[in-house]
Amino acid sequence: MKKFTMFLGIILFFTGSVVFAQNAFLKIPADMQNSSEIKAGWVGSSQMLGGSVMSEGAEYAIRIAAGSQTAGDEITKVKFYSDHENYTQYGATNTSYVIKIYEGGTFNEEAGFDAFTAAGTEVYSQNYTATTSGPQEVDLNTAYTIGSQEFWVAIHCNGTSLLALGADNSAVLNDYVYTINQEGVWYWASNEFCQDQECTVTTINPFYLSVYVDDGAVYEENSDIAVLGFIDNMEDQNQITSLDLSATDSLKILPVVANNGPDDAVELITVTISIEAAQISESFEVDPSQFTGGSFPAGMMSVFPLGLLSADDMDALEMSEFEVCVGIEYAGIDPNLNNNEQCLSVTRDFTGVENNNLSDISIYPNPVSDIIYIDNAEGSKIEIYNTLGKLVLKIDCATSNQSVDLSKYAEGNYFIRINESVHKVNLVK
């Protein structure tokens, strides 16, 4: 088995493109998602770590196994790497290429070198000239329709060129092949490269070569996974947009997610719960396999009840009216970004709460730099919290003119809870 030494030379990384197999699902940035997104994707690799020089007349190819792509889908673009600027010291100055497609390949690395005819029958050819160094994304003049047989998409080098190699991403031997010239005869070889001069260590590197497979199917609205929002309980399943709490109630919510269509997510759904008023943003993952497509309540999945804040927590943070929002991110193309987040309005009702004449309480000075005074809170319990909701000081039974030394605490806002009343003070140094 012939192996070749890979040079690293100038190390280059490219992170701007996302590569994925046909029909695989990825979490796609919002700016790439819309209702006309084509259900398609790049097959192959688009990364570069190093390379090897290809002589004039050489070819390299990605082999697409029979049945691995859907017959009738089309190859519409090819992506490869050409660099005639950074690798001139190695003789890689070529800008002229031919994109070829072969059908019916018979390559078998284990049988040794195979003749050029191993690529099968050439069915497509398109000349291409690179005008700049770097990634080349080429639209085919005529889309290639995938059939039932194996096919190869090859890059023919009209001059000395760079074969760009990506990092080992578990590429399979013989998925990428290229030609070498032995005494005037071109032979195909697999992409196994020596890592040392004695070739005792080898690696299988993918080439920077991929093809764009397009099945022509447009995502419809009903292929969406959505946040339905919140329900009152699992038995009644009434959707709610607002929630009234008494002054002593804790905040507990029951958010729900639904699959509105036939395209199931195949990875975990990330659910994020956020409460801006409390500076809370927590994420967790949910297995989508437990629910299938359908409208509410069919296909609904409860994201288990969440106990978020106690009444004391909300008192300390002076929370009386606020929103709780739930959002999702999932693996798949999302045709409707407007239903990825829902918010619940929460109002706390303090009507009827005994105030123990707390309206007469006076707290001064505010802002304060060291000692603060609390008048008319005799016999009351006083608790002081920082903005993170942490209790920093507690007085079980206040005097009529209670003094509190805050000088040892960091400057910032603090919340003083006196029985059921909460007051905010600003500590400055």
Rosetta blueprint (number, residue, H / E / L):
1 M L
2 K L
3 K L
4 F E
5 T E
6 M L
7 F E
8 L L
9 G L
10 I L
11 I L
12 L L
13 F L
14 F L
15 T L
16 G L
17 S L
18 V L
19 V L
20 F L
21 A L
22 Q L
23 N L
24 A L
25 F L
26 L L
27 K E
28 I L
29 P L
30 A H
31 D H
32 M H
33 Q L
34 N L
35 S L
36 S L
37 E L
38 I E
39 K E
40 A E
41 G E
42 W E
43 V E
44 G E
45 S E
46 S L
47 Q L
48 M L
49 L L
50 G E
51 G E
52 S E
53 V E
54 M E
55 S L
56 E L
57 G L
58 A L
59 E E
60 Y E
61 A E
62 I E
63 R E
64 I E
65 A L
66 A L
67 G L
68 S L
69 Q L
70 T L
71 A L
72 G L
73 D L
74 E E
75 I E
76 T E
77 K E
78 V E
79 K E
80 F E
81 Y E
82 S E
83 D L
84 H L
85 E L
86 N L
87 Y L
88 T H
89 Q H
90 Y H
91 G L
92 A L
93 T L
94 N L
95 T L
96 S E
97 Y E
98 V E
99 I E
100 K E
101 I E
102 Y E
103 E E
104 G L
105 G L
106 T L
107 F L
108 N L
109 E H
110 E H
111 A H
112 G L
113 F L
114 D E
115 A E
116 F H
117 T H
118 A H
119 A H
120 G L
121 T E
122 E E
123 V E
124 Y E
125 S E
126 Q E
127 N E
128 Y E
129 T E
130 A L
131 T L
132 T L
133 S L
134 G E
135 P E
136 Q E
137 E E
138 V E
139 D E
140 L E
141 N E
142 T E
143 A E
144 Y E
145 T E
146 I L
147 G L
148 S L
149 Q L
150 E L
151 F E
152 W E
153 V E
154 A E
155 I E
156 H E
157 C E
158 N L
159 G L
160 T L
161 S E
162 L E
163 L E
164 A E
165 L E
166 G L
167 A L
168 D L
169 N L
170 S L
171 A L
172 V L
173 L L
174 N L
175 D L
176 Y E
177 V E
178 Y E
179 T E
180 I E
181 N E
182 Q E
183 E L
184 G L
185 V E
186 W E
187 Y E
188 W E
189 A E
190 S E
191 N L
192 E E
193 F E
194 C E
195 Q L
196 D L
197 Q L
198 E L
199 C L
200 T L
201 V L
202 T E
203 T E
204 I E
205 N L
206 P L
207 F E
208 Y L
209 L E
210 S E
211 V E
212 Y E
213 V E
214 D E
215 D E
216 G E
217 A E
218 V E
219 Y L
220 E L
221 E H
222 N H
223 S H
224 D L
225 I E
226 A E
227 V E
228 L E
229 G E
230 F E
231 I E
232 D L
233 N L
234 M L
235 E L
236 D L
237 Q L
238 N L
239 Q E
240 I E
241 T L
242 S E
243 L E
244 D E
245 L E
246 S E
247 A L
248 T L
249 D L
250 S L
251 L E
252 K E
253 I E
254 L L
255 P E
256 V E
257 V E
258 A E
259 N E
260 N L
261 G L
262 P L
263 D L
264 D L
265 A L
266 V L
267 E L
268 L L
269 I E
270 T E
271 V E
272 T E
273 I E
274 S E
275 I E
276 E H
277 A H
278 A H
279 Q L
280 I E
281 S E
282 E E
283 S E
284 F E
285 E E
286 V E
287 D L
288 P H
289 S H
290 Q H
291 F L
292 T L
293 G L
294 G L
295 S L
296 F L
297 P L
298 A L
299 G L
300 M E
301 M E
302 S E
303 V L
304 F L
305 P L
306 L E
307 G E
308 L E
309 L E
310 S L
311 A H
312 D H
313 D H
314 M H
315 D H
316 A H
317 L L
318 E L
319 M L
320 S L
321 E E
322 F E
323 E E
324 V E
325 C E
326 V E
327 G E
328 I E
329 E E
330 Y L
331 A L
332 G E
333 I L
334 D L
335 P L
336 N L
337 L H
338 N H
339 N H
340 N L
341 E E
342 Q E
343 C E
344 L E
345 S E
346 V E
347 T E
348 R E
349 D E
350 F L
351 T L
352 G L
353 V L
354 E L
355 N L
356 N L
357 N L
358 L H
359 S H
360 D H
361 I L
362 S E
363 I E
364 Y E
365 P L
366 N L
367 P L
368 V E
369 S L
370 D L
371 I E
372 I E
373 Y E
374 I E
375 D E
376 N L
377 A L
378 E L
379 G L
380 S L
381 K L
382 I E
383 E E
384 I E
385 Y E
386 N L
387 T L
388 L L
389 G L
390 K L
391 L E
392 V E
393 L E
394 K E
395 I E
396 D L
397 C L
398 A L
399 T L
400 S L
401 N E
402 Q E
403 S E
404 V E
405 D E
406 L L
407 S L
408 K L
409 Y L
410 A L
411 E L
412 G E
413 N E
414 Y E
415 F E
416 I E
417 R E
418 I E
419 N L
420 E L
421 S E
422 V E
423 H E
424 K E
425 V E
426 N E
427 L E
428 V L
429 K L
